[in-house]
């Protein structure tokens, strides 16, 4: 490991803020062990508690109809496509009932940019859900959707968000972030919100006292400097508002072949790009933990990485295993399907040397701690990496 890399890692471990140039330097480095150990040390400084968390929710995609075109998305369908759908309220309520019966307290509700559904449809849906399940948090509508709502409602963003909150919206996901650099967004998406407007949805939601999460999908056409620019924009907004509870990153899961691509002359055939692997995922997540000094939580992306790497992420900067994910449709449409049971998630947390705790979207514990037992945590020094056990 070079002395320059060592100085940057030491700086991050003691809590000093990294510069964009230092972030790029780390992404260019290949010493995964050292970067991971530094990220683990930062995580243990920020989260000295003997717990690592997870939540139980369900991803409900109320519709797959979308007016935008994203080259990486195998999920969306044009409005008149034979496979296009909009779930009925009865089906959505049944999905929520199943989630509650499994111990869930939240739904993640997202869809496409539906060109014909009126804004009132979303308000009515929120009110109905809260009427039947007042205890369930609705973590709903990505920034691209909410920005699109301003167009169909012909209302300014603050008004749209106030109306959604009044109808029952509890928190915002960070979906549709991809890479928050307009060069990249214009290259891989069309008809979708650009960087400043994506960030401004979160900004205005935070002004209302709301909380949200931030995401990054990487490993496609972006440069390493653009990954850091993405992280820098998140960190900058967090300095301003403090409204992000967590950051989640994952590697692009390109479709084997997008069924509509042959009919288009524009865009990028993502199926032809080399896929970023586990090394790049762990390194990027670790760098995100080092760079995002003001975002309290980092989630593992086991949904895209699978059980082993998803568990190992707890030693590379993550302090949360994310959701049980009772239902997932978008990534699955691209051909990536990983399933973990609740017992498996809890085991992965124990294997990393911690006690598992269920939490809500605001990172409040929902259960009682397990009895204190001797774990690997007591045997592991700060920054020391241990293998995920079988």
N, C-alpha and C positions, 0 to 999 in steps of 0.2 A: 504494500500500500504506500502510495506517495505521501510525502510530508504535507503537500497541499490538501489532499483528501483528509488526512488525519486532523489537520487544523480545522477544517470545516466541520467534521464530525464532532470534535471536541467542543467547538463553539455551539453547535446545536444541542448537545447533551446538557450543557449548563444553562440553556435557555436563552441564548442570544439569537437574534433574528438573522436568518440567512438572506443573502442577496440573490436576485435572479441568476447572476453569473455563478454563484456557488451552487445553486440548485442544479443548473445545467451541468456543472462539473461532476456532481454526484451521479446524475443520470448517465453521463458518459463513462463513469467508472465501472469496473467489473468485479470489484471486491464485495460480493454480495454479503458475505459473512460479516464484514466490518460495518457495512451500512445497516444491515439488519440488527446487529448488536446495538448500534447507536439508537436506532428507532425504538428498540425494545427498552433501552434505558430511559428514553424520553417518556415512553408510555408508562413505565413504572414510576417515574417521577410525577406524572400527571394523575396517575391512578394507582396509588400505593395500596389501595384496598385489596384484599385477597380474592376478589371476585372478578369474573368476566361475564358479560351479559349476553342475552338473546331476547328476542320477542316473538310472540305468536300472532301472526296476522295472515291475511289472505289478499292476494293481488287479484282484484276484480277488474277485468277489462270490459267495461260496459259496452264498448263498440270497437270494431276494427276498421271502421270507415275513416279515411283520412284524406284531406285535400292536399297535404304536403307529400313530397316524394323524398324519401331517405334511402340512399343506396345500400345501407347496411340492414334495412328492415325487411324481414320476410313476413311480418305480421299484418301490415296494413293492406286494405283493399279499397279500390275506388268505389264511389257511392253506389254505382249500379252493378257492381260485380256480383256474380252468383253466390260467392262466399261471404259477402258483406252481411253484417248483423248489428242489431242493437238489442241488448238484453232487456227483457221486460222488468218492471219493478218487482214483480213476484219472484222472478228468478234471482235477482240481486238479493232480495230479502232472505230467500232460502239459503243462499251462499253465506250470508252473514250469520244466520242461525247455526249453520254447520260450524262456522268459525268459533262462535261463542261456546258451543258444546265441546270444542276441543281446547277451551281455555283461553281463546284469543280475546283481545280487548280492542282490536283495531282492524280496519281494512285499508289497503292501499288501492285506491280507485283511480284508474287512468284509462284513457282511450285515445282515439286519434282526433284530428281536427275535423269534426263532422260538419259539413257545409250546410246542412238543412235543419238540424235540431235547434230549436229556439233556446235562448238563454234561460227562459223560464223552466224548461225541461230539467235543467241541472238543479235549479233552486227547488223545484218540487221534489226531485229525487232526494236531495239532502234532507229536506224537512220530513219526508216519509221515513227515511232511515232513522233519523233522530227520534221520531215519534215512537217507532217500534223498538229501537235499541239505543236509548239515551246514554248508556254506559260505554258505547263503542266510539272510539275516536275515528273520524274520517280523515285519513291522510290522503288528500286527494288533489288531482288535477295538476299536471306538470306545468311549468312556466309557459311552454309553447301553447298548451291548451288555454290557459288563462289569458294569454295575450290574444289568442284567437277569439275568446269570449268578448273581448272589448270590441271586436269588429262586428260580431253578430248581434251584440246588444246595443251597439252604437253608444257606448258609455265609456267614460275615462276609466283607466285602470283602478284608481282608488275606489271609485264607486262600485265597480265589478267585485273587487275584493271585499268591500264592506257588505255587499249583498250576499256573497257566498258565505261569509262568516256568520251573518245573521241567520242564514238558512241552516247552518250546522257544520260548516267546514271547520275542522280542528287544527290541521297543520298541512304544510305543503311539502311534497316530495321534490327531489332535485332532478327529476327526469328530463330528458331532452337537452342535457348539458353538452354531451359529446365533448368537443374541445371548444372552449370559449375564446376562439380566435376566428374572426370573420373570414379570413382566407380559407380556413378549413371548412367552416360551416357552409360557405357558398359552393365549395367544391363537392361536398357529399350530400347536401340537402338542397331542396328547392321549395319555396313557399313556406318556410319555417322561420321562426323568430331568430334574429341575430343576437350577438353577444350582449350589447348594452340593454336591450329590451328583456332578455332572459334575466339578467342581473336585477333589472329594475322591478320585475315582478316580485322577487324576493325582498328587495328594498322596501317596497310599499307594503308588503305583508308584514314585515318586521316593524314598520311604523305603527301598524295596528296592534302591536304586541304579540304577533304570531311568531311561531317557530317553524323552521324548515330544515331540510337536509340539502347537501350539495353533492354532486356526482361528477365523475369524469369517465368517459369511454375512450380508451387510447389504443394505440397499436394498429393504426391504419395509415392515413396520409399525413399525419402531423409530424413535425420535427420535435426533437427533444426540447428545444427552446420554446416551442409552442405548448408543450405540456407544462413547463414552468410558468409560462404566461397565464395559462388557465389557473394554476394554483395561486398565482399572484393576484388575479382578479378576485378569486374567492377570499383570499386573506385580506385584501383591501376592503371589500364589502363587510367582512366580519369585523374589521376595525371600526367601521362606521356604525354598524347596527347591533352586532353581537347576537344575531338571530339564528345562526346556523348551529344546530345541535350536533351534527355529524357529517363526515365526509366518507363517500364510498367510491372506489374506483374499480374498474374491471377492464379486461382486454376485449377488444372488438370480437364479436362472434359472427363472422361473415356468413351469409347464407350460402349454401352449396351452389345455388344459382337462382338468383331472384327471378321469379316467373315472368315479370314484366320487363326485364332488362332488354331482351331481344327486340322489343318494340320501341326502344328509345335510342337516340343518338347521343344524348348528353349523359353526364354523370360518370361515376367510377364503378367498374365491375369489381366489387369488393371480394368476390370469390377468388379472384386472381392474385390477391395480395397475400404475402406471407403472414401467417398467424403468429402473434406474439405469444410466447410460452410462459411457463411458470416462473422462470428466472426473471423475465422482464416484469411480470406482474408483481412479484415479491419486492423487487428493487424499486419499482415505481411507488408501490404502497408505502414502503419504508421512507422513501424520499418525501412523500406527501406528509407523513407524520413529522418529519424533521422540519419541513417548510411551513406547514400550517400550525404555527405555534399558538394560534388563538382559537382553533377549532377543537373542542374538548374530546370528541370521540371519533374513532376510525373504525369502520365496519369491514369485516372480512367479506369477500365476494365468493363464498363457496358455491353459489348458484352457477357461476361461470367456471370456477376452478376445480370443483369437485372436493371430495372429503379430505384427502391428504393435504393438498395445498391450502384449502380453506382453513384447516386446523393449524397448519404451519404459519398462516398469516398472523396468528395470535402472538408469534414471536418476531414478527416483522412490522410492528407498529399498531396492529389492531388491538382494541380492547373489547370488541363486541363481535359476536358471530352473526349479527343481522337477524333475519326472520326465519322461522320455521318454514315459511313460504308454502302454505297449504296448497296454493294454486299459483302457477306461473305459466304464461303463454307466449310472451314476446321472445325471450331467449330460446325457448323450446322450438319456436317456429324456424329458427336458424339452424336447428339440429343439435343444439347443446342441451342435454337433459341430465341433471344431477338431482338426486333426491336424498335428503337426510331426514331421519326421524328425530323426534325430540330427544330420545335416548342417545342417539348418535351425537347430536349437538352438545348435549351435556357431557358426554364422554370426552369429546374433543377438548372441551374446556378443562376438564380434569387432567387430561393427558398433558396439557400445557402448564399444569401446575397451579390451577386456580379452582375455586368453587363456582359452579354455575348459578346465576341469578336471572330470573325473568324480570324484564323491565318494560316500561311503556315508551312511547315515542319521545317523551321528555326525559328519559333515562332515570325515571323513578322506579325503585324496586317494587315489584308486585308480590313477592313471596318472602318467606322467612329464610334466613341463611341456614345452610346445612350445619350439622354438628361439626365442630372444629376437629379436623383430622390432619395427620402429618401428610403433607403433599410434596410434590417435587418443588413447589414454590420455595419451601424452606431450604432446599438444597441448592437452589439456583442463585448464583450471584447476579447482580444487575448487569445486564448486557450479555450474559452467558446464554447461548442457544442450546436447547435440548431437542432431541428428535421427538416427533409425534409417535406415541407408542401404539402398538397394535392391541 
